[in-house]
């Protein structure tokens, strides 16, 4: 009993010797130094923590704060024989503030430091530690704060775990990111991106919500989307955007990798680990930051990002074939195909060359589009498929082109009457050049369309190297050119085409109406992008063009010479009226106003797409359906009218309490562009269904009611 009493008295004396100054409180933070042990032991290390407790909604920063902020610092004043190591940082979390992404902590955090006491320090003394702590605490505003903190502990032969803080410090230390056995890493630079390859232990499951926090600033762009996918060979690939303000000497990359589900392989509860590896290849500074950020889209493995190159090429090829059936393209290509059955197309070798010329024009135009996209992205712009239709000038030009083609199909004029006979003769003599130009025209008029399979393939292509991007666009061109090339190369197939006759004239006139419908749709798109005045200006231009073509045709067929002057006046009037539309592209890059959103189909059921709203709904355990759309997207409009606006679908959404969000990409919106990239897509339509407690679902580009019903049934 006497011995037990002595032990209790000794423990009480030791505990009483641990003197911590009272916590320092600021308007937003409570700070203090706390110890894991009740005493210092000579020759051993004790963990001391800076405890920061932030007010609700406020945060402090990690060692690399991200887009903004400052890391917390500690400046120690220590007695002789005592040394303090660097801060041991717990894994941070992503903190979003408008367009910025920061790395830091909310609530309470313990920043650990190992304090070593030299062996000669005699037991019985009391060591007083002092540290000046400085931090930046932020919410909507940021406030730099500091505190002078103290901690006094006795020196003893042994020490127990401190009752109040020992367990919390031990748990924090156990969760510190460290190297995880069984995982191998490699990193390579590919221009404006870094691809980190992770090889896990055998049977490793796919980690979810993976995010990389680099130790050093100026390497990875904090606000850019990070894509994490499982490759076909079982490895994992993490794609990171290079910082737009690149630090020199970027030859090594190190940081913390976090996963919500943990990294399997013997340690399922380890949710953070450190990585440190040399960087192979070369990098260049990434694109300039955009004015708004992409939403946090909780899709673990986007299908497009998970494609292999071979699958992406197949998808692009199939998408190119389907493009021939799009309403913009089908009338023109139908007449081109039927022309093979017309007289004068009997030479087999010439037909083969004509087919190859057409295919060359198609592929070359797709390669040119890919090159333009790559150049724009290298210059820091954010674009995806259909980017040209976000410009009122391009929409106006396409409307004029389709209108002229439709008038030609209707018989209002012949192209041969618009040009001198020598030029018309050149076209007849140079069938191969004419076929190549037809291929160019086919791609131009196909630009408003997104076919099935194209979305995943293009999303994959534009997230890869320039060479891979070009290969996918070539595959898209091969698919689009294939039907015509096959008809040109295999004469037996042409026997299935009807014989030439008067019916071809009627068919040509009939096919003008899909083109007129396309013009009407483009006029509506322009109204969604700009306003009714622009619509009126374009309609007046179309009237002036039609009048000019009529006057010129009349002149060529024997009318008075004055009709040529009338035709010229009509064309001049068209140019004068339309010119403001061709010079207004840069003016309309901001998100569409309310009337534009209304024009593209946003009604009371649909909420406009914003970062805050999507996060709020998902955090509130709501099922959310997000429609990425644009007024100029034909497939989007068909899906909207045939499926999403169907009364049965509306009732299904309402009965299940699904929140509807529409991301309108009619005009340039960097936030939506980057959101699409995060989903592995580079164009619209894209449909995403978020389900409480489950992975999000990406639906196909072409919807059916049954697809939507099946997706809702899986919620």
WOPE-V799682 format. One record per pair of residues at least 24 apart in sequence whose ideal C-beta (glycine too) atoms are under 8 Angstrom apart, sorted by the first residue. I is the first residue (numbers start at 1). GAP is how many residues later the second one is. Records with the same first field share a line. If there is no record, write none. Layout:
# WOPE-V799682
I: GAP, GAP
This chain:
# WOPE-V799682
11: 149
13: 141
14: 24, 25, 140, 142, 145, 146
15: 148
17: 109, 135, 136, 137
18: 134, 135, 136, 144
19: 107, 132, 133, 134
20: 130, 131, 132
21: 128, 129, 130
23: 28
24: 123, 124, 125
26: 111, 119, 121
27: 28, 116
28: 26, 27, 30, 109, 111, 115, 117
29: 24, 25, 26, 29, 31, 106, 108, 116
31: 102, 104, 116, 118
32: 117
33: 96, 98, 116, 117, 118
34: 76, 117, 128, 130, 131, 135
35: 116, 118, 127, 130, 134
36: 125, 126, 129, 130, 133, 134, 137
37: 116, 122, 123, 124, 125, 129
38: 115, 116, 118, 121, 122, 123, 124
39: 114, 115, 116, 117, 119, 120
40: 42, 75, 77, 81, 87, 113, 114, 115, 116, 119
41: 76, 114, 115, 116, 117, 118
42: 75, 76, 77, 78, 79, 80, 81, 113
43: 74, 75, 76
44: 72, 73
45: 69, 70, 71, 72
46: 68, 69, 71, 107, 113
47: 65, 66, 67, 68, 122, 126
48: 36, 64, 65, 66, 67, 81, 103
49: 61, 62, 63, 64, 116, 120, 123
50: 24, 37, 60, 61, 63, 81, 83, 99
51: 57, 58, 59, 114
52: 53, 56, 57, 59, 83
53: 54, 55
54: 51, 52, 53, 54, 55, 83
57: 49, 82
58: 48, 79, 80, 81
59: 36, 43, 45, 46, 47, 78, 79, 80
60: 44, 45, 49, 75, 76, 77, 78
61: 41, 42, 43, 44, 74, 75
62: 27, 30, 41, 42, 43, 151
63: 24, 26, 152
64: 39, 149, 150, 151, 152, 153, 191
65: 37, 38, 39, 71
66: 29, 34, 35, 36, 37, 38, 156, 157
67: 33, 34, 35, 155, 156, 222
68: 29, 32, 34, 74
69: 33, 34, 35, 67, 69, 73
70: 65, 66, 74
72: 39, 61, 62, 63, 64
73: 60, 61, 62
74: 37, 39, 57, 58, 59
75: 56, 57, 59
76: 53, 54, 55
77: 52, 53, 54, 55
78: 37, 51, 52
79: 48, 49, 50
81: 36, 37, 39, 40
82: 33, 34, 35, 36, 39, 45, 47
83: 32, 33, 35
84: 29, 30, 31, 32, 45
85: 28, 29, 30, 31
86: 27
87: 24, 25, 26
88: 24, 25, 26, 85, 88
89: 87
90: 82, 85, 86, 87
91: 84, 85, 86, 122, 165, 167, 180, 181
92: 121, 164
93: 165
94: 117, 202
96: 197, 200, 515
97: 41
98: 194, 195
99: 124, 190, 191, 192, 193, 194
100: 122, 123, 193
101: 121, 122, 192
102: 36, 120
103: 110, 119
110: 58, 59, 62
112: 57, 60, 61, 64
117: 38
121: 34
122: 33
123: 32, 33, 34
124: 30, 31, 32
125: 29, 30
126: 26, 27, 28, 29
127: 25, 26, 27, 28
128: 24
129: 24
175: 96, 97
176: 96
177: 79, 80, 81, 95, 96, 97
178: 95, 96
179: 94, 95
180: 83, 85, 87, 90, 93
181: 84, 85
182: 83, 84
183: 80, 82, 90
185: 90, 92
186: 91, 94
187: 66, 90, 91, 92, 93
188: 91, 92, 93
189: 53, 61, 90, 91, 92, 93, 94
190: 91, 93, 275
191: 51, 91, 92, 93, 187, 274, 275
192: 49, 50, 91, 92, 93, 94, 95, 185, 186
193: 46, 47, 48, 49, 90, 93
194: 25, 26, 45, 46, 48, 59, 85, 89
195: 42, 43, 44, 45
196: 41, 42, 43, 44, 57, 79, 81
197: 38, 39, 40, 41
198: 37, 38, 39, 40, 59
199: 35, 36, 37
200: 34, 35, 36, 63, 64, 65
201: 63, 64, 65
202: 63
203: 61, 62
204: 59, 60, 61
205: 56, 59
206: 24, 30, 94, 95
207: 29, 52, 53, 54, 55, 56, 57
208: 51, 52, 53, 92, 487
209: 49, 50, 51, 52, 89, 91
210: 28, 47, 48, 49
211: 46, 47
212: 26, 28, 43, 44, 45, 63
213: 42, 43, 44, 45
214: 39, 40, 41
215: 39, 40, 41
216: 31, 38, 39
217: 26, 30
218: 25, 27, 28, 29, 32
219: 24, 27, 28, 31, 34
220: 33, 35
221: 65, 68
223: 66, 70
224: 62, 450
225: 69, 449, 452, 453
227: 75, 78, 236, 451, 453
228: 73
229: 72, 73, 76, 77
230: 71, 76
231: 77
232: 76
239: 66, 224
241: 45, 46
242: 41, 42, 43, 44
243: 42, 43
244: 41, 42, 43, 44, 45, 136
245: 40
246: 37, 38, 39, 40
250: 29, 33
251: 27, 28
252: 24, 25, 26, 27
253: 24, 25, 26
287: 90, 91, 92, 93, 94, 95
288: 92
290: 92, 380, 381, 383, 384
291: 379
292: 319, 377, 378, 379
293: 318, 378, 381
294: 317, 377, 378, 379, 380, 381, 383, 384
295: 314, 315, 316, 319, 320, 376, 380, 383
296: 315, 318, 319
297: 317, 378, 381, 382, 391, 399
298: 320, 392, 397, 398
299: 379, 380, 389, 396, 397, 399
300: 395, 396
302: 157, 376, 377, 378, 379, 396
303: 153, 377, 395
304: 151, 152, 153, 155, 156, 159, 375, 376, 377
305: 154, 155, 158, 375
306: 374
307: 149, 150, 153
309: 151, 155, 159, 162
312: 144, 145, 148, 149, 160, 163
313: 144, 158, 159, 162
314: 161
315: 138, 139, 141, 142, 145
316: 137, 138, 141, 142, 145, 156, 157, 159, 160, 163
317: 158, 159, 161, 162
318: 134, 135, 161
319: 132, 133, 134, 135, 138, 157, 160
320: 131, 134, 155, 156, 157, 158, 159, 160, 161, 162
321: 158, 159, 161, 162
322: 129, 130, 131, 132, 157
323: 123, 126, 128, 131, 153, 156, 157
324: 156, 159
325: 126
326: 120, 123, 125, 308
327: 122, 187, 190, 191, 307
328: 74, 117, 118, 120, 121, 186, 190, 306
329: 113, 116, 117, 120
330: 181, 184
331: 78, 180, 181, 183, 184
332: 73, 106, 109, 110, 113
333: 109, 150, 151
334: 173, 177
335: 74, 172, 173, 176
336: 102, 106, 148
337: 146, 147, 150, 160
338: 159, 160, 166, 169
340: 147, 148, 154, 157
341: 153, 156, 157, 158, 159
342: 158, 162
343: 157
348: 143
350: 81
351: 137, 138, 140
352: 136, 137
353: 79
354: 77, 78, 81, 134
355: 80, 129, 130, 131, 132, 133, 134
356: 129, 132
357: 74, 75, 76, 78, 79, 82
358: 77, 78, 80, 81, 84, 123, 126, 127, 130
359: 80, 118, 119, 122, 123, 125, 126
360: 76, 79
361: 74, 75, 76, 77, 78, 79, 81, 82
362: 77, 78, 80, 81, 115, 118, 119
363: 76, 111, 114, 115, 118
364: 72, 75, 76, 113
365: 74, 75, 78, 79, 112
366: 77, 107, 108, 110, 111, 114
367: 103, 106, 107, 110
369: 74, 78, 104
370: 91, 99, 100, 102, 103
371: 99
373: 89, 96
374: 92, 95
377: 85
382: 288, 291, 292, 295
383: 290
384: 74, 78, 289, 292, 293, 297, 298, 299
385: 65, 69, 73, 297, 298
386: 61, 62, 64, 244, 246, 247, 279, 297, 298
387: 281
388: 59
389: 58, 59, 136, 241, 243
390: 139, 199, 240, 242, 275, 276, 277, 278
391: 194, 197
392: 134, 137, 138, 142, 189, 192, 193, 196
393: 188, 189, 190, 191, 192
394: 191
395: 127, 130, 131, 134, 237
396: 130, 142, 145, 182, 185, 186
397: 185
398: 46, 47, 49, 50, 124
399: 120, 123, 124, 127, 139, 143
400: 141, 142, 145, 178
401: 43, 44
402: 43, 113, 116, 117, 120
403: 112, 113, 116, 139, 142, 143
404: 141, 145
405: 107, 110
406: 106, 107, 109, 110, 113
407: 105, 139, 142
408: 104
409: 99, 100, 102, 103, 106
410: 99, 102
411: 94, 97, 98
412: 134, 137, 138, 141
413: 136, 137, 139, 140
417: 135, 136, 139
418: 131, 134
439: 42
442: 38
443: 34, 37
446: 34
448: 70, 74, 184, 185, 186
449: 185, 186
450: 183, 184, 185, 233, 234, 235, 251
451: 184, 250
452: 248, 249, 250
453: 248
454: 229, 247
455: 226, 227, 228, 230, 231, 246
456: 224, 225
458: 223, 224, 225
459: 217, 218, 220, 221, 222, 223, 224
460: 220
461: 221
462: 215, 220
463: 214, 217, 219
521: 113, 116
522: 110
524: 75, 107
525: 106, 107, 141
526: 55
527: 72
528: 64, 68, 71, 72, 103, 138
529: 59, 63, 67, 102, 137, 138
530: 51, 54, 58
531: 64
534: 47, 50
537: 40, 41, 43, 44
538: 40, 43
540: 37
541: 33, 36, 37, 40
544: 26, 27, 29, 30, 33
545: 25, 26, 29
548: 25, 26
588: 79
589: 78, 79
590: 77, 78
591: 73, 76, 78
592: 72, 74, 75, 77
596: 35, 68, 70, 71
597: 65, 67
599: 32
600: 29, 30, 31, 64, 66
601: 28, 30, 36, 39, 44, 61
602: 60, 62
605: 45, 48, 55
606: 54, 55, 56
607: 52, 53, 54, 55
608: 53, 54, 56
609: 52, 53, 54, 55, 62, 63, 66
611: 60
613: 48
614: 47
617: 42, 44, 73
618: 72
621: 71
622: 35, 36, 37, 68, 70
623: 33, 34, 35, 36, 66, 67, 68, 69, 92
624: 34, 35, 36, 37, 65, 66
625: 28, 33, 34, 35, 36, 62, 63, 64, 65
626: 35, 36, 37, 61, 62, 63, 64
627: 33, 34, 35, 36, 58, 60
628: 35, 37, 44, 47, 48, 53, 56, 57, 58, 59, 60
629: 33, 34, 35, 36, 55, 56
630: 34, 35, 36, 54
631: 33, 35
632: 34
633: 32, 50, 51, 52
635: 50, 66, 67
636: 48, 49
638: 64
639: 46, 48, 63, 64
642: 61
643: 60, 61, 62, 65
644: 59, 64
646: 59
648: 57
649: 56, 59, 60
652: 56, 57, 60
653: 59
656: 56, 59
658: 31, 54, 57
689: 26
691: 24
